[in-house]
Amino acid sequence: IYRDWRNTLEYAVEEAEEKGLKKGIEKGLEKGKTEEQRLIAANFKKQGVDIETIARCTGLPVKEIDEL
């Protein structure tokens, strides 16, 4: 019985670690994507592109683009 309990516990820990790692990677990728969009928006803004156009193309809010 102890071995079954231990195996179950080890499996649960491994699954939790995998889920945590996957979630961390997803968050990191999303953060990187957002930063890239902000960089693109800032470059468009420097080139004089209309803020509404930048917002449509990048998906960023107008307010956020204004603050760049």
N, CA, C and O atoms as CSV, one atom per row, in Angstrom:
chain,resi,resn,atom,element,x,y,z
A,1,ILE,N,N,0.838,-1.193,0.000
A,1,ILE,CA,C,0.000,0.000,0.000
A,1,ILE,C,C,0.876,1.247,0.000
A,1,ILE,O,O,0.575,2.223,-0.688
A,2,TYR,N,N,1.965,1.213,0.776
A,2,TYR,CA,C,2.846,2.378,0.858
A,2,TYR,C,C,3.425,2.717,-0.508
A,2,TYR,O,O,3.501,3.887,-0.883
A,3,ARG,N,N,3.839,1.677,-1.261
A,3,ARG,CA,C,4.415,1.916,-2.586
A,3,ARG,C,C,3.405,2.555,-3.536
A,3,ARG,O,O,3.746,3.464,-4.293
A,4,ASP,N,N,2.171,2.079,-3.494
A,4,ASP,CA,C,1.123,2.665,-4.335
A,4,ASP,C,C,0.907,4.129,-3.980
A,4,ASP,O,O,0.792,4.981,-4.862
A,5,TRP,N,N,0.852,4.413,-2.692
A,5,TRP,CA,C,0.655,5.794,-2.232
A,5,TRP,C,C,1.820,6.669,-2.680
A,5,TRP,O,O,1.628,7.788,-3.157
A,6,ARG,N,N,3.036,6.137,-2.516
A,6,ARG,CA,C,4.226,6.899,-2.902
A,6,ARG,C,C,4.255,7.158,-4.411
A,6,ARG,O,O,4.557,8.270,-4.844
A,7,ASN,N,N,3.945,6.145,-5.203
A,7,ASN,CA,C,3.906,6.307,-6.658
A,7,ASN,C,C,2.855,7.334,-7.071
A,7,ASN,O,O,3.089,8.149,-7.964
A,8,THR,N,N,1.710,7.287,-6.421
A,8,THR,CA,C,0.651,8.252,-6.714
A,8,THR,C,C,1.109,9.658,-6.376
A,8,THR,O,O,0.877,10.590,-7.145
A,9,LEU,N,N,1.751,9.814,-5.245
A,9,LEU,CA,C,2.240,11.123,-4.815
A,9,LEU,C,C,3.324,11.631,-5.769
A,9,LEU,O,O,3.300,12.799,-6.158
A,10,GLU,N,N,4.258,10.784,-6.143
A,10,GLU,CA,C,5.314,11.183,-7.077
A,10,GLU,C,C,4.731,11.599,-8.426
A,10,GLU,O,O,5.174,12.578,-9.028
A,11,TYR,N,N,3.743,10.852,-8.892
A,11,TYR,CA,C,3.094,11.183,-10.161
A,11,TYR,C,C,2.414,12.551,-10.063
A,11,TYR,O,O,2.522,13.368,-10.977
A,12,ALA,N,N,1.721,12.793,-8.964
A,12,ALA,CA,C,1.029,14.071,-8.780
A,12,ALA,C,C,2.021,15.227,-8.750
A,12,ALA,O,O,1.759,16.286,-9.320
A,13,VAL,N,N,3.149,15.032,-8.093
A,13,VAL,CA,C,4.176,16.076,-8.028
A,13,VAL,C,C,4.740,16.344,-9.425
A,13,VAL,O,O,4.905,17.501,-9.811
A,14,GLU,N,N,5.032,15.302,-10.173
A,14,GLU,CA,C,5.557,15.467,-11.535
A,14,GLU,C,C,4.564,16.205,-12.428
A,14,GLU,O,O,4.948,17.086,-13.197
A,15,GLU,N,N,3.296,15.843,-12.325
A,15,GLU,CA,C,2.263,16.511,-13.123
A,15,GLU,C,C,2.165,17.987,-12.752
A,15,GLU,O,O,2.037,18.841,-13.630
A,16,ALA,N,N,2.225,18.287,-11.467
A,16,ALA,CA,C,2.146,19.676,-11.013
A,16,ALA,C,C,3.345,20.475,-11.510
A,16,ALA,O,O,3.198,21.621,-11.934
A,17,GLU,N,N,4.526,19.872,-11.457
A,17,GLU,CA,C,5.728,20.553,-11.950
A,17,GLU,C,C,5.623,20.837,-13.446
A,17,GLU,O,O,5.972,21.926,-13.901
A,18,GLU,N,N,5.145,19.860,-14.205
A,18,GLU,CA,C,4.994,20.043,-15.650
A,18,GLU,C,C,3.999,21.152,-15.962
A,18,GLU,O,O,4.246,21.985,-16.834
A,19,LYS,N,N,2.872,21.164,-15.250
A,19,LYS,CA,C,1.867,22.204,-15.472
A,19,LYS,C,C,2.428,23.575,-15.117
A,19,LYS,O,O,2.199,24.549,-15.835
A,20,GLY,N,N,3.160,23.650,-14.012
A,20,GLY,CA,C,3.751,24.919,-13.602
A,20,GLY,C,C,4.765,25.421,-14.610
A,20,GLY,O,O,4.788,26.607,-14.939
A,21,LEU,N,N,5.591,24.534,-15.095
A,21,LEU,CA,C,6.593,24.899,-16.099
A,21,LEU,C,C,5.925,25.371,-17.385
A,21,LEU,O,O,6.323,26.383,-17.961
A,22,LYS,N,N,4.917,24.641,-17.829
A,22,LYS,CA,C,4.197,25.008,-19.048
A,22,LYS,C,C,3.548,26.379,-18.890
A,22,LYS,O,O,3.606,27.209,-19.797
A,23,LYS,N,N,2.938,26.608,-17.746
A,23,LYS,CA,C,2.285,27.892,-17.491
A,23,LYS,C,C,3.310,29.023,-17.476
A,23,LYS,O,O,3.046,30.102,-18.006
A,24,GLY,N,N,4.459,28.790,-16.883
A,24,GLY,CA,C,5.519,29.797,-16.845
A,24,GLY,C,C,6.036,30.133,-18.235
A,24,GLY,O,O,6.271,31.299,-18.554
A,25,ILE,N,N,6.208,29.125,-19.046
A,25,ILE,CA,C,6.669,29.342,-20.421
A,25,ILE,C,C,5.634,30.144,-21.202
A,25,ILE,O,O,5.985,31.070,-21.933
A,26,GLU,N,N,4.362,29.789,-21.049
A,26,GLU,CA,C,3.299,30.517,-21.748
A,26,GLU,C,C,3.268,31.984,-21.330
A,26,GLU,O,O,3.123,32.868,-22.173
A,27,LYS,N,N,3.404,32.242,-20.033
A,27,LYS,CA,C,3.410,33.626,-19.552
A,27,LYS,C,C,4.606,34.391,-20.108
A,27,LYS,O,O,4.479,35.552,-20.497
A,28,GLY,N,N,5.756,33.746,-20.146
A,28,GLY,CA,C,6.958,34.383,-20.677
A,28,GLY,C,C,6.819,34.717,-22.155
A,28,GLY,O,O,7.225,35.792,-22.597
A,29,LEU,N,N,6.250,33.799,-22.909
A,29,LEU,CA,C,6.043,34.045,-24.338
A,29,LEU,C,C,5.058,35.189,-24.559
A,29,LEU,O,O,5.265,36.032,-25.431
A,30,GLU,N,N,3.998,35.214,-23.774
A,30,GLU,CA,C,3.002,36.282,-23.897
A,30,GLU,C,C,3.612,37.632,-23.544
A,30,GLU,O,O,3.343,38.634,-24.207
A,31,LYS,N,N,4.430,37.656,-22.500
A,31,LYS,CA,C,5.087,38.906,-22.111
A,31,LYS,C,C,6.023,39.382,-23.224
A,31,LYS,O,O,6.066,40.572,-23.537
A,32,GLY,N,N,6.759,38.463,-23.810
A,32,GLY,CA,C,7.656,38.811,-24.910
A,32,GLY,C,C,6.895,39.340,-26.114
A,32,GLY,O,O,7.336,40.284,-26.770
A,33,LYS,N,N,5.757,38.735,-26.401
A,33,LYS,CA,C,4.928,39.183,-27.523
A,33,LYS,C,C,4.420,40.602,-27.272
A,33,LYS,O,O,4.434,41.440,-28.175
A,34,THR,N,N,3.978,40.865,-26.059
A,34,THR,CA,C,3.483,42.200,-25.710
A,34,THR,C,C,4.591,43.234,-25.827
A,34,THR,O,O,4.369,44.329,-26.344
A,35,GLU,N,N,5.777,42.895,-25.350
A,35,GLU,CA,C,6.902,43.830,-25.443
A,35,GLU,C,C,7.262,44.111,-26.900
A,35,GLU,O,O,7.601,45.240,-27.253
A,36,GLU,N,N,7.187,43.090,-27.735
A,36,GLU,CA,C,7.465,43.263,-29.165
A,36,GLU,C,C,6.432,44.196,-29.797
A,36,GLU,O,O,6.781,45.066,-30.595
A,37,GLN,N,N,5.164,44.011,-29.440
A,37,GLN,CA,C,4.109,44.883,-29.964
A,37,GLN,C,C,4.333,46.330,-29.525
A,37,GLN,O,O,4.115,47.259,-30.303
A,38,ARG,N,N,4.765,46.515,-28.292
A,38,ARG,CA,C,5.043,47.867,-27.797
A,38,ARG,C,C,6.210,48.498,-28.568
A,38,ARG,O,O,6.170,49.683,-28.897
A,39,LEU,N,N,7.223,47.721,-28.847
A,39,LEU,CA,C,8.375,48.218,-29.601
A,39,LEU,C,C,7.970,48.615,-31.022
A,39,LEU,O,O,8.373,49.665,-31.522
A,40,ILE,N,N,7.182,47.777,-31.653
A,40,ILE,CA,C,6.688,48.081,-33.000
A,40,ILE,C,C,5.854,49.357,-32.972
A,40,ILE,O,O,6.014,50.228,-33.827
A,41,ALA,N,N,4.963,49.464,-31.988
A,41,ALA,CA,C,4.112,50.655,-31.875
A,41,ALA,C,C,4.953,51.908,-31.668
A,41,ALA,O,O,4.677,52.949,-32.266
A,42,ALA,N,N,5.969,51.813,-30.832
A,42,ALA,CA,C,6.838,52.969,-30.585
A,42,ALA,C,C,7.553,53.386,-31.864
A,42,ALA,O,O,7.691,54.579,-32.138
A,43,ASN,N,N,8.003,52.425,-32.637
A,43,ASN,CA,C,8.676,52.735,-33.906
A,43,ASN,C,C,7.722,53.384,-34.907
A,43,ASN,O,O,8.091,54.343,-35.585
A,44,PHE,N,N,6.501,52.866,-35.002
A,44,PHE,CA,C,5.500,53.485,-35.876
A,44,PHE,C,C,5.210,54.913,-35.434
A,44,PHE,O,O,5.090,55.818,-36.260
A,45,LYS,N,N,5.098,55.104,-34.127
A,45,LYS,CA,C,4.802,56.436,-33.592
A,45,LYS,C,C,5.922,57.416,-33.948
A,45,LYS,O,O,5.659,58.561,-34.315
A,46,LYS,N,N,7.160,56.963,-33.838
A,46,LYS,CA,C,8.306,57.809,-34.199
A,46,LYS,C,C,8.278,58.190,-35.681
A,46,LYS,O,O,8.744,59.262,-36.067
A,47,GLN,N,N,7.725,57.298,-36.500
A,47,GLN,CA,C,7.643,57.548,-37.944
A,47,GLN,C,C,6.440,58.418,-38.312
A,47,GLN,O,O,6.247,58.760,-39.479
A,48,GLY,N,N,5.631,58.775,-37.308
A,48,GLY,CA,C,4.492,59.650,-37.548
A,48,GLY,C,C,3.218,58.952,-37.985
A,48,GLY,O,O,2.304,59.597,-38.498
A,49,VAL,N,N,3.146,57.643,-37.787
A,49,VAL,CA,C,1.933,56.908,-38.151
A,49,VAL,C,C,0.829,57.269,-37.156
A,49,VAL,O,O,1.080,57.403,-35.958
A,50,ASP,N,N,-0.389,57.424,-37.662
A,50,ASP,CA,C,-1.548,57.760,-36.845
A,50,ASP,C,C,-1.741,56.734,-35.718
A,50,ASP,O,O,-1.634,55.528,-35.943
A,51,ILE,N,N,-2.024,57.223,-34.516
A,51,ILE,CA,C,-2.151,56.350,-33.343
A,51,ILE,C,C,-3.287,55.344,-33.506
A,51,ILE,O,O,-3.154,54.196,-33.082
A,52,GLU,N,N,-4.387,55.747,-34.105
A,52,GLU,CA,C,-5.507,54.816,-34.334
A,52,GLU,C,C,-5.073,53.664,-35.248
A,52,GLU,O,O,-5.457,52.513,-35.037
A,53,THR,N,N,-4.286,53.985,-36.242
A,53,THR,CA,C,-3.776,52.957,-37.160
A,53,THR,C,C,-2.837,52.012,-36.420
A,53,THR,O,O,-2.893,50.796,-36.603
A,54,ILE,N,N,-1.982,52.576,-35.590
A,54,ILE,CA,C,-1.058,51.749,-34.800
A,54,ILE,C,C,-1.851,50.807,-33.904
A,54,ILE,O,O,-1.527,49.624,-33.797
A,55,ALA,N,N,-2.888,51.331,-33.263
A,55,ALA,CA,C,-3.714,50.515,-32.367
A,55,ALA,C,C,-4.369,49.363,-33.129
A,55,ALA,O,O,-4.394,48.232,-32.643
A,56,ARG,N,N,-4.894,49.643,-34.306
A,56,ARG,CA,C,-5.530,48.586,-35.108
A,56,ARG,C,C,-4.521,47.522,-35.529
A,56,ARG,O,O,-4.831,46.331,-35.528
A,57,CYS,N,N,-3.329,47.949,-35.884
A,57,CYS,CA,C,-2.315,47.010,-36.387
A,57,CYS,C,C,-1.649,46.189,-35.286
A,57,CYS,O,O,-1.291,45.031,-35.502
A,58,THR,N,N,-1.485,46.784,-34.115
A,58,THR,CA,C,-0.776,46.088,-33.039
A,58,THR,C,C,-1.701,45.438,-32.019
A,58,THR,O,O,-1.300,44.519,-31.305
A,59,GLY,N,N,-2.941,45.918,-31.951
A,59,GLY,CA,C,-3.856,45.398,-30.943
A,59,GLY,C,C,-3.677,46.055,-29.587
A,59,GLY,O,O,-4.338,45.677,-28.619
A,60,LEU,N,N,-2.786,47.037,-29.509
A,60,LEU,CA,C,-2.566,47.751,-28.249
A,60,LEU,C,C,-3.609,48.852,-28.090
A,60,LEU,O,O,-4.079,49.410,-29.081
A,61,PRO,N,N,-3.972,49.165,-26.847
A,61,PRO,CA,C,-4.910,50.263,-26.618
A,61,PRO,C,C,-4.285,51.614,-26.983
A,61,PRO,O,O,-3.076,51.804,-26.848
A,62,VAL,N,N,-5.119,52.544,-27.444
A,62,VAL,CA,C,-4.655,53.880,-27.822
A,62,VAL,C,C,-3.945,54.544,-26.650
A,62,VAL,O,O,-2.906,55.180,-26.827
A,63,LYS,N,N,-4.501,54.397,-25.461
A,63,LYS,CA,C,-3.906,55.012,-24.264
A,63,LYS,C,C,-2.470,54.528,-24.058
A,63,LYS,O,O,-1.581,55.318,-23.742
A,64,GLU,N,N,-2.256,53.246,-24.236
A,64,GLU,CA,C,-0.913,52.684,-24.060
A,64,GLU,C,C,0.049,53.229,-25.115
A,64,GLU,O,O,1.211,53.507,-24.818
A,65,ILE,N,N,-0.434,53.377,-26.333
A,65,ILE,CA,C,0.404,53.913,-27.407
A,65,ILE,C,C,0.737,55.371,-27.127
A,65,ILE,O,O,1.862,55.809,-27.370
A,66,ASP,N,N,-0.230,56.124,-26.619
A,66,ASP,CA,C,0.015,57.524,-26.256
A,66,ASP,C,C,1.149,57.649,-25.249
A,66,ASP,O,O,1.915,58.613,-25.287
A,67,GLU,N,N,1.259,56.674,-24.348
A,67,GLU,CA,C,2.254,56.725,-23.279
A,67,GLU,C,C,3.650,56.298,-23.735
A,67,GLU,O,O,4.614,56.429,-22.981
A,68,LEU,N,N,3.761,55.798,-24.938
A,68,LEU,CA,C,5.074,55.348,-25.434
A,68,LEU,C,C,5.947,56.524,-25.814
A,68,LEU,O,O,7.083,56.334,-26.250
